[in-house]
Amino acid sequence: MPDPIPGAPVRVDPRGPRFAAALTTLVLFLVLATGSGVLLAAQAVVFALGAFLGLRRSPYAWVYRRLVRPRLGPPGELEDERPPRFAQGVGLAFAVAGAAGYLSGATWLGIGATAAALAAAFLNAAFGYCLGCEAYLLAVRGRARLGEG
Amino acid sequence: MTDPTGLVAAGAVLAAATGFGVFRSRRDGRLRDTGREAALRLSPADLGTSLGERATLVQFSTSLCATCPGTRRLLAGVAAESPGVRLVEIDAEARLDLVRRVEVMRTPTVLVLDRAGRVVRRASGAPSRADVTSALALATAH
């Protein structure tokens, strides 16, 4: 894969993040079913790789490239990586909180945080609706208001 | 492991998210009537550029908005085909004052202004080409 031009926004096949959201949905469902803090911690690592190193470095993106994309053919258009990458960061925050909850015995925190992340991943996978991206403008508005107060 | 709370939570979340997703996809991007009488009015000073002669399309965008570039292409195409119609794109992060006044909750938000700058239609989410065209016909009728 050619290196992107430095400074230019990285563009990705939009079906990649959607596929990753489907896998994430499955993993988060299994976390809730089994109560496994370790599995949720592993998902947190996946979120962290996507958020900090770029979506292409996420293991789910690797699976997509190796197994799924060859069967689909080239994408119709590419999309900016930043919105789904921001959403990975939001997912990371919830996964870290949830894993801390499960592993420390605060199961209610584990279930609550995982359920919130599951809702976001499922909406993305099933409807192409990026909850983390939608939250961005509200976060900016809220921050500006706090700054004024 | 036998505690069913997690599974119950998962089922509840998936059911609620499905309901929300269906509801949202039905409303998303629909250009709704904002009522001409009480309409908000935007001036060239608000927009930082002059209004279109017949109508103006205003799009609020952020850099972290997956559907904004597609919506911009659609609106630019419609504006190019419609004489006297101008597209103004506003970076929501840079114009939080306007974001609050217009009560923009998400991006893209699209406003259709008539020649006087009155907001006659608005959509939150990506609108369809047919919706934009009919909203423009309405805005330019006055």
HADDOCK unambig.tbl for C-alpha pairs under 7 A between the chains (distance, minus, plus):
assign (segid A and resid 29 and name CA) (segid B and resid 10 and name CA) 6.34 0.50 0.50
assign (segid A and resid 32 and name CA) (segid B and resid 6 and name CA) 4.48 0.50 0.50
assign (segid A and resid 32 and name CA) (segid B and resid 7 and name CA) 5.77 0.50 0.50
assign (segid A and resid 32 and name CA) (segid B and resid 10 and name CA) 6.36 0.50 0.50
assign (segid A and resid 33 and name CA) (segid B and resid 6 and name CA) 5.52 0.50 0.50
assign (segid A and resid 33 and name CA) (segid B and resid 7 and name CA) 4.88 0.50 0.50
assign (segid A and resid 34 and name CA) (segid B and resid 1 and name CA) 5.61 0.50 0.50
assign (segid A and resid 35 and name CA) (segid B and resid 1 and name CA) 6.64 0.50 0.50
assign (segid A and resid 35 and name CA) (segid B and resid 6 and name CA) 6.81 0.50 0.50
assign (segid A and resid 80 and name CA) (segid B and resid 66 and name CA) 6.91 0.50 0.50
assign (segid A and resid 82 and name CA) (segid B and resid 64 and name CA) 5.79 0.50 0.50
assign (segid A and resid 83 and name CA) (segid B and resid 64 and name CA) 4.29 0.50 0.50
assign (segid A and resid 83 and name CA) (segid B and resid 65 and name CA) 5.63 0.50 0.50
assign (segid A and resid 83 and name CA) (segid B and resid 66 and name CA) 5.81 0.50 0.50
assign (segid A and resid 111 and name CA) (segid B and resid 6 and name CA) 5.99 0.50 0.50
assign (segid A and resid 115 and name CA) (segid B and resid 9 and name CA) 6.60 0.50 0.50
assign (segid A and resid 115 and name CA) (segid B and resid 10 and name CA) 6.21 0.50 0.50
assign (segid A and resid 115 and name CA) (segid B and resid 13 and name CA) 6.39 0.50 0.50
assign (segid A and resid 119 and name CA) (segid B and resid 13 and name CA) 5.94 0.50 0.50
assign (segid A and resid 119 and name CA) (segid B and resid 14 and name CA) 6.49 0.50 0.50
assign (segid A and resid 119 and name CA) (segid B and resid 17 and name CA) 5.85 0.50 0.50
assign (segid A and resid 123 and name CA) (segid B and resid 17 and name CA) 6.40 0.50 0.50
assign (segid A and resid 123 and name CA) (segid B and resid 21 and name CA) 6.47 0.50 0.50
assign (segid A and resid 127 and name CA) (segid B and resid 21 and name CA) 6.31 0.50 0.50
assign (segid A and resid 133 and name CA) (segid B and resid 64 and name CA) 6.31 0.50 0.50
assign (segid A and resid 133 and name CA) (segid B and resid 65 and name CA) 6.25 0.50 0.50
assign (segid A and resid 134 and name CA) (segid B and resid 106 and name CA) 5.98 0.50 0.50
assign (segid A and resid 137 and name CA) (segid B and resid 106 and name CA) 6.18 0.50 0.50
assign (segid A and resid 138 and name CA) (segid B and resid 105 and name CA) 6.61 0.50 0.50
assign (segid A and resid 141 and name CA) (segid B and resid 96 and name CA) 6.93 0.50 0.50
